[in-house]
Amino acid sequence: MKRICAFPALAMAIGILLACGGKQSPDDETSSKSTETAKDRGTIGLSVLTLTNPFFKVIADTMTEEAARHGYEVAVVSGEFDADVQQNQVKDFIVQRVAAIVLTPCDSAAVAPAIKEANAAGIPVFTADIACMTTGVDVVCHVATDNYQGGRLAAQAMIEALGGQGKVAIIDHPEVESVIQRTRGFRDELAEANRKPDVNIEIVGAWPGGAVPDRSFATTQDVLQMHADLDGLFCINDPTAFGAVRALEAAGRLDRVKVIAFDGQPEGKAMIRDGKIYADPIQFPRKIAATTVDAIVRYFRGEEVPKEILIPTALYRQADAENDPELER
């Protein structure tokens, strides 16, 4: 009797499965697992320096995509160059109990209290592109461009552009660690090159450009008035170079003054193609973002994560731009 009663029950169960579509397809299973994992793993809080610079927008978008593959959501906010705003964003992340926090600091020194608050709350902190320069804080891993190496490449490009002779200025933004590393590499490479008999390049000074076009435009105008014999400009990022190029065009000196920038944004690459910028050490923001997510995943798996991961730059000249399929003709 028990067997007879069991069979209809089994048949009913099979019927219900068939009515519901039977066994899930692999895609359905993946989707279900992904949803459950995302719910279990939670959110990564990301506060970037600015979203007006495409470089950081690429970091934010790529990190969101990569994190989703591993079951995390990403909450993206922007400090817009304001360290106080960024600190309040970190406070919000702590209240939300995010799984991890990623920062591209607005100020490499002023970011320390925010990191300490996250440390006290037991939330792991990672930095991307820009490091914290203050000791006594716990950052699991810093992932960035090798900015020092990039600065040396920028100096090599300047030597090439000027034929080893001339006077150059730096349009700077010393509030952030990445730029400090770039200008240090630039200065060190020139200092070494100047020991050679055929190289004599003088750095006449460094002036703040705020890492944005408008301020860099005004700063470059001032520099051009002070140094009528200027031969070159090292601009610490592409937006700085955009402002500098405008100032040079307005002064009728773009043909005389060679511009070396840093980044490799599409607009910057187009200016290299058009001869307005001589060269860029280019960065790889997608790789920075993907590597940061990988470090987070490895950390939560209990794996050992290096304290710093540096990604080399590559020098991008006019010949590269002319053969770049991503640039519109």
Residue, then its C-alpha position, 0 to 999 in steps of 0.5 A: m500500500k505504501r508503494i501504491c500511495a508513493f507513486p501518485a505523489l512522485a508523479m505529481a511532483i514530476g508534473i509540477l516540475l514539468a509545468c514549471g519548465g523542468k530543470q533550470s537552464p545553465d543560464d537560469e542557474t547562473s542568474s540565480k546564483s549571481t543574484e544570491t551571491a550579490k545579496d550575500r556579498g553586498t556593496i563596494g563603496l567607491s569614492v573617486l576624485t572626480l567624474t568630470n575627468p573621463f579617466f575616473k569615469v572609466i575606473a568607476d564603470t569598469m569597477t562596477e562591471e568587474a565587481a558584478r561578475h563576482g557578485y558585488e554591487v558598486a556604489v559610486v560617488s565623487g568627491e569632486f576635488d573636495a576632501d571634506v566631501q569625500q570624508n562625508q562619503v566615507k562616513d555614509f559608506i560606514v553607516q551603510r555597512v558596505a563590504a569594502i571601500v575604494l578611494t581615489p583620494c581628493d587629497s593624499a594627506a587629508v584622506a587619512p581621517a576618513i580611512k581611519e574611520a573605516n579602519a575603526a569600523g572594520i571595513p577594508v579600504f583599498t586605494a586606486d590611482i592615488a595613494c594616501m601619503t599618511t602613515g598610521v592608516d590601514v590600506v589593504c592594497h593600493v593599485a595604480t599607474d607606475n607614475y614615477q616610471g611615467g614621469r621618467l618617460a615624460a622627460q624622455a619625450m621632452i628631451e626628444a621633442l626639444g632635441g635635448q636643449g631648452k627651458v621647460a615649466i611644469i603645470d602641477h597639481p601637488e595635492v595628490e600622490s600620483v602627481i608628486q610621483r610623476t613630477r619626481g620621475f620627470r625631474d630625476e630623468l632630466a637631472e640624469a640626462n643633463r649629465k650628458p654633454d648633448v643635453n641641457i634642459e632647465i626646469v624654470g619652475a612648477w605652477p599649480g594648474g588644479a588638474v583642470p583645463d580652466r585653471s591650467f589655461a590661466t596658469t599657463q598664460d602667467v607662465l608664458q608672460m614670465h618666460a618669453d623664451l619657454d620651450g616646453l611644458f610638462c602638464i601632469n594630466d590631459p585636462t591640464a594640457f587642454g588648458a595649456v594648449r588653449a593658452l599657447e594657441a591664444a598667445g600664438r606660441l603653440d608651434r614653439v612650445k612643446v607640450i608633454a601631457f599624461d593620461g591617454q584620454p581620447e581627446g588627448k590622443a586626438m591632440i597628439r595626432d593633430g600635433k598640439i601635444y607631442a606625447d603622453p605616457i598613457q595610463f590603463p584605467r580599465k586595468i587599474a579598476a579590474t586589478t582593484v576588484d581582483a584584489i578585493v575578491r582575493y582579500f575576501r577569499g583569505e588570500e595574501v594581497p600585495k600592499e601595492i600593485l603598479i601598472p607601467t605606462a607606455l609612451y604614445r606619440q603622433a605615429d601611434a595616434e595616426n594608427d590608432p583605430e579608436l580615433e575618429r579620422 
